């Protein structure tokens, strides 16, 4: 029997009470109802301290209040960061799709869950919670009928659209993990992820549409699965009306879904069962399949979504990230839906059909929270203020930045022009590994200082620390060092798929007892955190991480160089631009096969016609030093 939440419509009541927070007399129970039971907690500062000093009590209360359980958990956490052991809410059983759909259908079935902002402006599609549940159940039944079992992993290669969300939730409903691959990746990149995930089922669309162009996604899948013997079936949805070649392996998804029942029994999942894999680049050439599990991930996504962005019932949340990235997972899908919210799925680009696209969308959809990348903000800034002023953005309450540090000029334009000087800008720091936002200016007092370009304050339960080269804590302010996290939290990744040793070596061993983020940070005199960039051989472009080994492999393959180095250098050198031409006949490592321009926080690159030593390796540290001192090649 499903355990109900403590109130008839917990999310509506939470939001109504949360609206009282801005009153002069702060009411901790109105801000966070669970906190009424926390001894000695009367304000936000005390709540933050309680979440650290009484971590088990804090997370247990939040989990019981905000998730719907089939059976309760008996152990809040069993974690040892030094050994890479991470377990939360053991003994508990739940279903993520029930938490995202069914419980909201019981109270507000006709509420809009998804607004699909299609490529052509003005052609948006709204999907209610009732309709999304129907879609999810039919697809879940179809997957079961076609042999997908609990514990299998389904690869999803789709643009942002309602069927993509239904595919994710259908997997969660029947107990299968999903592996969403960004629909801009090449066939080879897709194939590598399918093979590592050992997927027998792939879900895609006939074609994608982006920026006014048609993208042949089914053809990419056809090429990819040629090298994937595990794949037995490919489900194909129709994004356009154009026919595509179908083989015996292919399934016409929408036609088959019509034959299925609209009721699908949800699987009872253990808290630590796998919810999804998501691949991200590491310092080696092989992407890491990070594993996120059921209860902890969902809880952290919904809590950060509500409190970082001050999300209230009735708001429209506009995260423009693709669902192929962790931002799309946490803040386009799982966080908003678990909160019973209305979320936007953005299919297009910031400049199609013109540079006013975002702001026209804000006006038309009446978006309240907008969450985008600094790269896009910097791009739109260059087109001028008039593209913003053409539209009414008065519905905006909070502006978010994600993926990379935002520079002061872009921050100030975002705040002054887009937010009209009244919307707080939350510069968020987090990673695929963390599952959700870890450091951000909010939640904090409504009039609390926000410093441009700084992530600033840790979220509830988060304890960032800086260490020196020997792993000793740097306790003073106005200092810099590698950024680690000193306490486990429910949303963190559990392992790397099929390679737990790599997980331990990457995140747990560099600074034993701490979770190493791979980023450097500066802690200001006031104790605020500012992210300074990657410390490893990973390049961050708008939150899309590229390993330098991947870049090197691409260029060596394409141009037949003897050797090639890409170097990730200091954050303040931000103007190097590299243009690569990709042949459509070459499947080059992890990159899309196309021509594109990338602005890196790095210098690329050193070229050599001969190997530098008998091992055929180039001394990268020497090149790094050379580039930072000379700045020229």
C-alpha positions, -999 to +999 in steps of 0.1 A: +000+000+000+013+034-009+022+056+020+006+091+016+023+124+022+014+140+055-010+165+039-037+161+013-018+182-012+016+187+004+031+207-025+003+233-026+004+238+011+042+240+011+041+267-015+014+287+002+033+286+035+065+294+017+050+326+004+049+339+039+087+337+042+092+372+028+074+388+058+094+407+083+090+382+111+107+351+098+087+319+104+110+289+101+080+264+099+066+285+070+099+284+052+105+247+058+077+228+076+100+200+087+122+225+106+094+230+131+107+198+147+144+209+147+154+219+182+169+254+185+163+263+148+146+297+144+163+312+113+181+302+081+216+303+096+205+280+124+189+257+098+220+256+078+241+247+109+215+220+120+216+204+085+254+199+090+256+190+127+224+169+127+226+156+091+207+123+097+179+141+115+176+168+088+176+144+058+153+119+074+127+146+082+129+160+047+127+125+030+097+115+051+078+147+044+085+152+007+087+117-008+059+092-011+071+058+001+059+023-004+077+012+027+098+034+051+136+034+053+153+021+084+188+037+080+192+073+069+228+069+057+257+045+056+285+064+040+323+063+041+338+087+016+373+073+021+361+039+008+336+052-018+307+037+001+276+058-003+241+046+008+210+066+017+176+056+030+183+019+031+152-003+036+130+022+019+110+014-012+094+039-036+088+046-072+102+078-088+074+080-114+048+079-087+065+107-069+066+127-101+032+119-115+006+098-097+005+118-065-001+151-084-027+134-106-046+126-074-048+162-064-045+184-096-048+162-127-053+190-152-024+211-140+002+216-168+033+195-161+052+202-193+053+231-218+072+219-249+087+249-264+092+236-299+118+250-324+093+273-341+082+300-316+045+301-308+039+264-315+043+253-279+025+222-266+012+219-231+009+185-214-011+180-181-001+156-153-029+133-163-017+132-199+019+127-190+009+098-167-011+082-195+018+085-219+043+071-193+021+042-184+014+032-220+051+033-228+060+015-196+036-013-206+051-014-241+086-017-228+075-045-205+058-063-233+089-060-255+110-076-228+125-047-209+130-059-173+138-043-139+175-037-138+179-033-176+193+000-190+175+017-218+194+043-239+174+074-249+187+095-279+160+122-282+157+160-282+138+177-254+101+167-259+072+152-239+080+117-252+116+120-240+104+128-205+078+100-207+106+076-218+126+086-187+096+082-164+085+049-181+119+034-173+116+046-137+081+031-135+091-004-145+124-004-127+147+000-157+176+025-156+178+051-184+209+064-202+200+097-219+226+106-246+227+142-258+211+142-293+240+162-308+266+135-302+280+115-331+272+079-339+305+067-325+299+086-292+264+072-290+277+037-297+303+039-270+277+048-244+253+021-256+280-005-253+292+006-219+256+006-206+249-027-223+215-015-236+194-039-255+168-011-262+172+023-277+145+050-279+149+078-305+129+099-330+128+099-368+143+134-370+152+163-347+144+199-354+167+227-341+175+262-352+153+257-383+173+227-394+162+190-396+187+166-379+187+130-390+187+113-356+174+079-367+202+077-392+227+084-365+212+056-343+212+032-373+250+038-377+256+035-340+238+002-334+258-014-362+286-016-337+264-026-307+255-063-307+236-059-275+209-038-292+178-059-301+152-032-307+150+005-315+118+024-306+112+053-331+088+082-324+078+106-351+090+142-344+084+152-380+061+138-407+090+126-428+093+088-432+125+071-424+138+036-432+125+010-407+140-024-402+128-055-384+146-042-354+126-010-353+094-004-335+069+024-343+066+037-308+035+058-309+015+032-329+024+005-304+017+027-274-019+031-286-024-006-281-013-005-245-033+000-213-032+034-196-025+018-162+009+005-155+018-010-121+048+008-107+077-013-096+087-011-059+123+001-060+149+000-033+163+035-024+197+025-038+185+009-070+199+026-101+177+053-115+199+064-144+234+065-159+247+098-173+280+099-191+305+128-186+340+133-198+370+126-176+407+133-180+411+100-199+395+094-233+368+071-220+336+089-207+324+080-172+290+065-167+280+081-134+253+062-115+225+080-097+200+061-076+163+065-067+154+082-034+185+103-027+188+118-061+151+127-063+150+142-029+180+164-036+167+175-070+133+185-056+147+203-026+173+223-044+148+232-071+123+246-046+147+265-024+175+278-046+150+293-071+122+301-046+099+280-066+062+284-056+031+265-066+018+280-099+051+292-111+064+283-146+100+271-144+121+277-175+153+257-176+167+258-212+192+230-208+190+199-229+178+167-212+210+150-223+229+169-195+225+166-158+209+201-157+181+189-179+177+158-157+175+176-124+159+210-133+139+203-165+125+169-154+129+154-120+131+184-096+101+204-111+079+173-116+086+159-081+075+194-068+043+192-088+055+222-109+052+233-145+085+230-164+096+241-199+113+218-224+133+240-248+140+225-282+155+254-300+186+278-297+190+312-280+192+330-314+165+312-335+148+328-352+164+359-337+183+369-305+151+377-287+140+341-286+145+336-249+127+368-239+098+363-263+094+329-248+094+344-213+066+368-223+045+342-241+048+314-215+049+338-185+080+322-171+089+330-135+123+313-130+148+313-159+179+290-158+205+292-185+243+291-192+267+321-191+279+313-226+244+321-239+241+352-217+274+365-231+263+358-266+229+376-262+246+406-244+265+413-276+232+417-296+221+446-274+195+455-248+168+462-273+162+424-279+152+422-242+133+454-241+110+443-270+093+419-246+076+419-213+098+400-188+080+413-157+069+377-147+105+368-139+113+364-102+146+346-102+174+343-128+198+313-127+232+306-141+246+272-146+275+253-162+305+276-157+314+307-137+296+338-150+318+369-155+309+402-139+298+419-172+274+392-181+261+389-145+254+426-144+237+427-178+216+396-168+205+413-135+200+449-148+186+443-183+169+409-182+159+410-145+152+448-145+174+451-114+148+433-092+154+396-098+182+379-078+207+361-099+217+327-085+250+316-099+249+279-092+278+255-088+274+218-091+283+188-113+269+157-129+285+139-099+266+160-073+232+154-087+220+189-078+231+224-068+257+225-040+267+262-038+245+292-047+236+326-033+201+314-023+184+302-001+193+331+022+176+361+036+158+380+008+180+411+013+212+391+018+242+401-003+247+386-037+282+391-052+284+390-090+303+360-103+303+341-070+283+309-062+288+321-026+269+299-001+266+261+004+231+245+002+216+228+032+237+197+042+266+208+021+301+214+036+326+227+010+362+228+022+395+239+006+427+219+010+463+224+002+485+201-019+490+177+010+453+174+018+454+196+049+424+218+055+427+255+047+407+270+075+413+308+069+394+330+046+408+348+016+425+316+004+423+293-026+428+256-032+412+224-045+375+223-037+363+192-017+330+183+000+334+171+035+300+155+041+280+131+020+246+142+007+217+122-008+220+134-044+256+124-050+266+098-076+272+063-062+298+050-086+310+048-122+292+021-141+313-010-143+343+007-127+339+015-090+377+015-087+379+045-111+352+062-089+373+058-058+405+069-075+389+099-091+368+113-062+378+096-029+416+089-030+430+123-039+420+137-005+410+108+018+378+115+037+367+141+013+349+141-020+372+158-046+353+178-071+382+184-096+375+222-093+395+249-076+379+276-056+386+308-037+370+316-003+367+353+002+373+373+033+335+371+040+336+333+036+319+332+002+330+307-025+341+315-060+348+287-085+381+292-103+380+263-128+391+228-134+422+214-118+424+183-141+426+178-178+389+185-184+377+216-203+343+230-194+323+246-222+289+259-210+288+230-186+296+204-212+328+187-201+354+177-227+384+157-217+416+169-233+423+133-242+391+133-263+401+165-281+435+152-288+422+119-302+398+138-325+425+160-340+451+132-344+425+111-362+414+138-385+447+154-394+471+125-391+494+144-367+521+125-350+511+140-317+488+168-304+482+184-270+453+205-258+460+224-226+436+236-200+451+268-186+443+296-162+407+309-160+415+345-168+426+337-204+392+334-220+397+345-256+413+317-275+391+304-302+396+272-321+378+261-353+378+225-364+364+212-396+348+177-394+343+155-424+309+139-425+326+107-434+347+105-402+333+095-369+356+113-346+357+102-310+331+119-288+325+149-310+296+157-333+304+154-370+300+190-381+318+224-383+315+244-351+332+271-332+342+266-296+355+293-272+375+275-245+389+286-212+422+272-225+449+274-251+447+248-278+471+237-288+507+225-292+515+207-324+544+183-329+556+165-360+578+141-340+574+124-307+592+141-278+606+109-263+610+072-269+576+065-253+559+086-279+545+109-252+547+147-250+556+164-217+522+181-210+534+198-179+562+215-199+537+227-225+514+239-197+542+260-182+553+272-217+518+284-226+511+302-193+544+320-193+547+329-230+511+331-240+521+326-276+529+296-299 
